[in-house]
Amino acid sequence: MSITVIIDVLRESPILLLFVVIALGYPLGRLSVGGLSLGVAAVLFVGIAIGALHPNLKLPELVYILGLSLFVYTVGLSSGGSFFASLRKQGLRYNLLALVCIGAGLGLTILLRNVLGLKSTMAAGMFAGSLTNTPALANILEFLKHHVSGQNPMQNLVIPLQIMLAEPVVAYSLCYPMGVIGMILAMNLAQQFWKISFSQKSGNDAVEDRLLSATIRVITPPPNISLEQFREEHGWNVVFVRVRRGKTLRLAENDTRLQAGDRVSVVASAETVEAIAQTLGELTDEHLEYDRSALDFRRIFVSRRSLVGKTIAELRLDEQFGAVVTRVRRGDADLLAIPTMELHLGDRIRVVAPTDRMSDLTTFFGDSYKALSEIDLMTFGLGIAAGLLLGFIPFPMPGGEVFRLGFAGGPLIVGLVLGYFGRTGTLVWAMPFSANLLVRQLGLALFLAGVGTRSGYAFVNTFLQQGGLSIFLAGALITCAVVILALLLGRYVFAIPFDRLMGIIAGMQTQPALLGYAAEQTNNDEPSIGYTTVYPVATIVKILFAQLLLTSL
């Protein structure tokens, strides 16, 4: 079968084209060359390569819009709680870093425009492409349509509207691919240079690098205070589980007061366990959890939707069942079950309780794996629809222009809000972890395949045009300068952990492919926290800056 026939077949079947791009991209992304692997971002570059073969070899616009909306909405849902927590803690620092770097990108764009003698339309497109912001490009085009249509003093321009509209698109197409590749290369090289290794976290304060279960012999009990008071006094993240006094084994309750000679089992990080042992007495070789004569333990799935968003303390398990939760398995991470932790669909909790109450606890939490494989399509559809509607709302800007959050910003913000609340009344917005991850991966693949095929032919052909190489190199310089500045400032000035810094850079770049790459490299949720914290501000600022570049028209 000749290449011409293959191209014709793919042109006639966009669905076939979509899955060919995805099928070729995923194995390519697993290849490692010099320690660098593209991960899911390889789908983008396969799409560019295939799209370069023919001008009509591209997926419908709906594909990447749908993918983008699904991806950012599910990211928002899973990151809502940590996003608002980060705003209270480090959000201002993260957004300041993003603003400084984007501002540097604007300054470099203005400098290169003057050096190369570029039109403002080309410079604006170069800025949007090198920082991979499609909403900024859309705003550029709307600005030009308005001002060239004869509604203001620009009506006497002799340059045809279609030509003027094509100029920023061409520059955007030339700079966009390097805006992704350059960022990935820079982050990978920085990781290798700084010898960064990642631990598994989930953005929750209760996460420990490794949770230990240990038994402590009490020699110096706390002076007439309860276990709850003892824990709060020292500020420890710990769960006290069992207490053996003489031959009696019972659950450790908040109001339990320890006595000399007691054995108490705890779950905490290795560092915290050591600190508690030094305060109370000494570690023993005993394992109270092995005694299952009166107390038993079990892993149970949280599949009952009415429990979503409730904290462990609100469940009052000690009063209802005489039980205590020690750990929560969320994704691949074990979390310490502190009282303020909110439950998510799909959590696997480790419960310690009297043996005869285990069946009641199983019924209480649901423990249905089948239920965790299902998506509530009503709330999912309502959430996406609300996000898209928010994206359509025009917000006034200086000069009589308007700003819209678009297909990315709207669903992301709605996802963050709904993810923060988890539920409203009987409506559960949260998704099971596995279902969220599946939809997120599918959305990202659709987005990357759609954008890649739609920009491939324009990239190759405009690159070969007169002046195409200089714009490509200028865009690459902007991208590299911004990411290097972000890496250096983030590490040495703002002291941001590298895994979260990768997410901040992805959010600053407003680029889902970078977030996908960062998540695969780190294997934790830290990049998502950084991404969602800066994405909204970065999107708005880049739209404003792109429009600023057009003021010299």
Secondary structure, DSSP 8 states (H G I E B T S, - for coil): --HHHHHHHHHH-HHHHHHHHHHHHHHHHH--BTTB--GGGHHHHHHHHHHTT-TT----HHHHHHHHHHHHHHHHHHHHHHHHHHHHHTHHHHHHHHHHHHHHHHHHHHHHHHHHT--HHHHHHHHHHHTT-HHHHHHHHHHHHHHHTTSSGGGG--S-HHHHHHHHHHHHHHHHHHHHHHHHHHHHHHHHHTT-------S-TTB-SSEEEEEEEESS--TT--HHHHHHHHT---EEEEEEETTEEEE--TT----TT-EEEEEEEHHHHHHHHHHHEEE-S--GGG--SSEEEEEEEB--GGGTT-BHHHH-HHHHTS-EEEEEEETTEEEE--TT-B--TT-EEEEEEEGGGHHHHHHHHB--TTGGG---HHHHHHHHHHHHHHHH--EE-GGG-EE--HHHHHHHHHHHHHHHH-EETTEE----HHHHHHHHHHHHHHHHHHHHHHHHHHHHHHHHSTTHHHHHHHHHHHHHHHHHHHHHIIIIIS---HHHHHHHHHHHTT-HHHHHHHHHHH-SSHHHHHHHHHHHHHHHHHHHHHHHHGGG-
